Amino acid sequence: MTLRRRVDNVVLRWQARLDSEWVDRVLPWLVSAGLFLWLAALALAKARSLDGTVDLAAYTQAAWDIREGHEPIMTVTNGSHVLAQQAAFLFYPMVGVTYLTTIIPGLLLIQAAALALGIVPLWRIGRRLANLRVGAVATLAFVYAVYPTLHNLNLAGFDPAVVALPALLAACYFGLTGRWRWFAACCVVVVGARADLALAVAGLGALLAVEGHRRQGLVTVVVALAWTVVAALVVQPAFGHGGFPHLDAFAAFGDTPASALWGMVTHPVEVLSRLVSEQNFNLAVTLFAPVVFLPVLAPRYLLPVIPLQTLYLVADVPTEAVFGKQTIAITAFIFLATAMALHRLGRMGVEKITVDPRLLGALLLAGTVFFVRDAASSPYREPWDWGGQDEVDAVRLRARELIPPEASVRASRSMLQVLAERPVLYQLEQGDRPDPVRAAQDVDVVVLDEREVPVWDAVDRRVFRLGMQTGGFAVVLDDHDIVVFERRGPSR
């Protein structure tokens, strides 16, 4: 007997032992728990190193406002209500969970738990929809656990939309198996986490209609599209000073939602040029290469997310959003399509589909390689060194203690996470030239991290300090390039 046949026999023997209802009930939860511990440890270590993002600071401020009984206005970003961004009503119950701990760890633990929970519906999809054996589903779960986008979302600060990832996977499973109450509950979670994900839900409804659930699918399409319109034209403007908050991303096509949509229809060349940009090409590789481009073999299960993803690819938004929060919906459908592609490529055994071990090996290799190359927690990022605090971090924490909790502050990016729990906090815009007048406007305290302005020479730094002093500010802390200016006299 050849070595390969012996290995195949061992693998098949173990898969036969694991092909049981008990394993399907218990194993995905155990895997999900393990993934949660990994993701939570990474996110908390990153936060303890005070390396949080602007988004983490903004949602921390909104959560603090809610806990203090204030309107959740995120002055850290654009000064809008938290519901003006994406009508994320689900953020409010998330804040309730943070009463059990401090705000930042609470938010990060919720996010890590949501990402890890995606293992459970993915396992159900693989076992009951794709009818795969345990080995193939375990491979798919491993690729999900090391998927670069998953880790990038986990370490990109915080966004309530991340909760939609496991809910979308669960909605796919419950919808395709005809369990409508659970399907409806999952859809509510999806649109409650981010309003524009209703377009993905509408696409899923169209898939259900094609798959034989015509009435339920059409109802899903109508309700999801209706919520998209209501959220864009009523809810978000109501909390966003009367305007749609995302028009800047489509300014090249129009100055209202309707005109922007019509502009895309009448300028197909411009739309196409944006779709095939180098950044979008790199995004496609990042999304599909870890799963060996298998989803393209089951295009029916990718089509539901194409309209929403097209809008994302055309929009003019920061790169962090393109490779971050805008990948949530497509990630769910990529893994759904991957499971169905494995179903098509396998061969029917006695009860389950058996997939060629060489294909599963290629899937394992691709997932591992692209995790190492693209993930924010790649070994090349040395995550084992995260969680420590150096002398500069100690100075940042000392600066927080010096600033009164009710003071309005404008601070460098590195200080936002530390100072987020206050009603008024702005990001200090640091250009090529110092602008002390703008920095001092409407605040009581200015915190400058001089490491964030390497283009400033000694003269520029002196000019900034003199300008702040002329404006009535005094230096109360100057240590390790962290400079705190506090207003002396009446606030302006």
N, C-alpha and C positions, 0 to 999 in steps of 0.2 A: 504494500500500500504506500503510495507516494505521500510526501510530507503535506502537500496541499490538500489531499483527500482527508488526511488525518485532522488537519486543522478545520476543514469544513465540517467533519463529523462532530468535532468538539463544539464548534459554534452552534450547529443545529441542535445538538443535545441540550446545550444551555438555553437556547431560545425556546425549545419545547418545554423546558421546566418553567420558564418565565412567561409563557403564553397562557396566562390565567387571569380570571377576573380580579382575584385578590391583588395580584401585582399591578394591574391597571388602576386599581383604586388607591393603592398606597404609594407606589414608586414615584409617580409624577409629583406628588406632594413632597416627598423626601428630596427629590432633585430640586424642586422649587425652593425649599427651605435652605438647601445648601447654596444655591445661587443667590438667594437673598442675603445670606451671611457674607458672601464674597462681595457683592455689590455694595452692601451697607458699610462694610469695613473700608472699602475704597473711598466711598463718598464722604464718610465721617473723617477719615484721615486727611483727605484733601481739604475739608472745611477747617479742621483743626490747625492746618498749616496756614490758614487765613488766605487761601488762594481762591476764594469764591469769586463767581462771576457777577456781572452787573444784574443779570436776571435773578440770581439768588438774593442779592441785596434788595431788589425791587419787591419780590414776593415776601421777603422777610418783613419789609416795611409795611406792606399791605396786611400781612397777618398780625403784626403788632397793632396796627390801627384798629383792626376788627376786635382784637382782644381788649383794647382800651376803650372800645365804644365809639371810635371815630369812623368817618368815611374812609374806605381803603383807597386813598389817592397815592399813586406811586410817583412821587416827585423825583425819585432816583432816575427814572427813565424819561417819560414825556409829560409827567404831571397829570395823567388821566386816571379815571376810576378803574379798578381792577376788572370790572365787567365790561368796560369799553373795549378792551383788547380783543377778547374772543368769547364774550358772554359766558365765562367759565364759572357758572353757578356752583359747580362741584367744589370750588376752592373753599367755600364757607364751611362745609363739613370737614374738610381737611384741616382747617384751622382749629376746629373743635378737638381733633386728635392731638394737636400740639399742646393742649392744656396738660397732657400727661408728662410733658418734658419741656425743654426750652425750644424756641421756635425753629432755629436752623436744623438741629438734629431731628426734630419731629418731621419737618418737611422732607428732609433727605431720606429718612426711613420709610415714609409713605411712598416716595418715588422708587426706591430700591425694591420695596415689596411689590409694587405694581409691575415693574419690569420682570421680576422673578416669577410672578404669578402667571405670566404668559406661557410658561412651561405646561401648565395643567390643560388649558384648552388645546394647545398644540399637540399634546400627547393624545387627547381624545380624537382630534382630527386625523392624526396618523393611524390610530388603531381602528377607529370605527368608520371613518369616511373613506380613507385611503386603503383600509384593510391591510396594513403593513404588519409584519412581524416585529417583535420587540427590538431586534437588532437594528432595523432600519429606523424605527422611531427613536431609539436611544441615540443613534447618530444624528438625527435631525435635532433632538433636544440639545446635544452637545454643540452643534453648530449655532443654535440659537443662543446658548450660554456664552459663546465666545464671539458672537456677531459684533463687529466693530461699532455699528450704529447703536447697539444696545449700550455699550460701555461709554460711548460718546454722550449719549443722552444722560446716563447716570452721573457723569462728571461735568456736565455743562451747566451746573447750578441747579435750578429747579424750574419746572413748568408743569402746571396742573394737567396739561394735555397728555402727559406721559401715561396717565391712568387709562387713557383710551386704547392703548396698545393691547393689553390683555382683554379688555372689553370687546374690541373689534374681533379678535381671534375667537372669543367665546360666542359673539353674535354670528360669526360664520358657521361655527359648529352647530349651535342651536337652530339657526335658520335652515341649514341644509338637512337637519334631522327632524324638522317640523315641530320643535318644542317652542311654541310661540310666546308663552308668557316669559320664559327666560330670555328669549330673543329680544322681546320688547324692552325688558329691563336693561339688557346690555346696550341696546341702542340709546336708551335714555342716558346711561352713563357716558357713552361716547360723545353725544352732542352736548351734554352738561360739562364735559371737560374742555371742549373746544368747538365753537359753533360751526366753523367751516368744515369740520369732519362730517357734518350732515350730508355733504356731497358724496363722501365715501359710503355712507349708509344708504343713500339713494342708489348708488352703483351696486351695492350688495342686494338691494331690493330687485333691481333689474336681473341680477344673476339668479335670484330665487325664482323669479317669473320664468326664466328660461329653463331652470332645472325642474319645473313641474309644479311649483307653488305659485300659480299665476295670481290668485286673488291676494294672498298675503304679500307677495312681491310688489304688486302694483300699489297696494296701500302703503307699503314702506316707502316707495318712491315718492308718492304724493305728499305724505307727511314730512319726509325728510326735506324735500324741496321747499315746502311751505315754511318749515322752520328756518331754512337758509335765508329765505327772503325776509321773514320777520326779524331774524337776528341782525341781518345786514342793514335793513332799512328802518327798524324801529328800536330794538333793544340796545344795540351798540351805540347808535347816535344819541339815545336818551341818556346814556351814561358818559358819552364822549363829546359834550358841548354841542350837540346837534349835527355833527358830521360823522361820516364813516371813517374810522381811524386808519384804514389801510389803503386809502386812495393814493398816497405818495408812492406806493410800490407799483402802481399802474398809471402814474402821471403821464407817461408817454402816449397813452391811448385815450385818456379822457379825464375830466375833473369831477365826474359823478359815477356811481356804480354802473348805471345804464350806459352812459357814454363811453366808459372804459371798456365795457363788454362789446359794444358796437364797434369801437375802435379796433379791437382785436379781430373781429370778424372782417372788417374792411381793410385791414393791413396784414394779410397772411404772411407776406414776406418777412416783415419785422418779427412777427411771432415765431416763424420758423428759424430765423437767425438767432433768436434768443434760446430757442429749444436746443439747438445744436452747438451751443457755446462750449468752450473748453471746460468750464466749470461744471456744466451739466453732464458732459461726457465723463468727467472724473467721478461725479456722483453716481452715475450708472454703474461704473466699474466697482465702486465701493459697495453698492447695494447688491449687485448680482454676482460678482466674482466669488464671494465666500460660499455661495451655494452652487457654484459651477454652472451658472446661467441656466439651471434646470427649470426655473419658472417659465421660460419662453416655450417650453414643451407643453405647458398647460395654460395657454394664453387666456382661456375663458375665465380663469380665476384671477387674472391680473387686470382684466378690462374694467372691473368696477372702480378701481382707484385712478384710472388714467385721466378722467376729466379734472379731478382735484389736483393731481400731480402736475398736469399741464399748467394749471394756474400758478402753482408754486414755481415751476421752472421759468415761467415768463415774468414773474414778479421781480422787481428790483429790490432785493432785500440783502442784508449782510450775509457773508459766507457762513457764519456760525449758524444762522437759521436754516440755510439751505442744507447743510450737512447735519443739522440737529433736529429741532422740533418739526420741520417739514418732512421728515422721513418717517414719522410715526405711523401714518396710515399705510404707506406703501410697504413698510416692514411686515405688517400683519398679512397683507395679501401675498407678499413674496413667499412667506413660509407656508401659507395655504397652498399656493401654486406649486411649491417645491414638493410638498407631501403628495399632491395629486400627480405630479410628474413621476415621482418614484413609483406610484401605483401603476402608471402606464408602462414604465420601463421594466417592471418586475414580471415574474411569471407566477401563475396561480399554483399554490401548493394544495395541500389537503383542505385547509380552511383559510389560510392567509396568503398574502402576496409575499414572495421571496425575492429580494433584490440582490443582484450580483454583488458579492463582497468587494470586488475591485471598484465598483462605482461608489460604494459606501466608503471605501478607503480613500478614494479621490475626494469625496466630500469632507471627510475628516481632515485630510491634508490641506485642502483649500481653506476651510474654516480656521485652522490653526495658523496658516501662513498669513492670512489677511488680518487676523487678530494681532499678530506680532507686528505687522506693517502699519495698520491703520488705527487700531484702538487707542483711546486715550489712556488706557491702563496697560499698554504694551510693556513687556519687560524692558524695552529700550527707554521707557519713561521712568524706570526705577521706582515703581510704586512702593516697594518695601521701605523706601526712605521717607515716605509721606507720614504726616502726623506729628512731626517734630516742630518745635518753635525755636527760632534763633533770637539773637539780640534785637534785631529789627522788629520782630513780632512782639517782643516784650515792650518795645517803645510804642508800637501801635496800641497795645492794650493800655499802656499808661496814658496815652493821649485820650483814649475813650474815657478814662476816669477823670481827666481834667475838664472835659467838656460837659456843661450842665445838660441834663436829659431833655430840657425843654428848648434848648438853643437850636436855632436854624443853622445848618452847616452846609458848606460847599467843600467837597473833598476829592482828592485824587482817587483814581479807580481802585488802587490797592487798599484804600481805607473804607470803601463802601460797606463791605460785609461787616466790619467791626462797628460801624456807626449806624447801621440800618434801623435799629429800633428807636425811632424818633419820628415826629410828624413831618418835619421838613428836612430833607437831605437832597442836595443836588450834586451831580458829578462835575468836577472841576475840569473844564475844557482847557487843555494845555497844548497850545499851538507852537509854532516855531519861534514866536516872540512872546514875551510876558505881557499879560493884560491884567494888571491889578485892579483896574476899575471894574471890569466885568466880573472878576472873581469876588469882589467885595459886595456886589449888588444884592441887596435884600437878604443878607445873612448876617449872623452874629459871629460865626467862627469860620475860618478858612484853614483847611489842612492840606498842605502840599507835601507830596512825596517827590523829592528832587531826583530820585532814580528814574522817574517816569518822564523826565524831560532831559534826556542826554544831549539834545541839540542845543540846550542853553549853555552858554559859557558863563564864566564868573561874572562878567558885566551884566548879563541878562538876569542872573539870580539876584544880583545887587539891586538892579532896577526894580524887580518885583517886590523885594523887601521894602525898599524906600517908598514905592507906590502904596503898599499896604499901610505903612506907618503914616504916610500923608493922609490916607483915608480914615485915620482914626483907629487903626489896629495896632496891637502890641504883640510881640512874640512871647508866648508863655511856655513853649517847648521847642527846643532845637537839638535833636539828637539822632544820629545815624540817618541823616538826610530826611527825617520827618520833622516838618516845621509846622507849628500850630500858631495861627494868628487869631487873637480874640479882640473883638471890638471894645474900645474904651469910650463910653459916652453913649448917647442916644442912638438907637438902631435906625437905619435909613432904608 
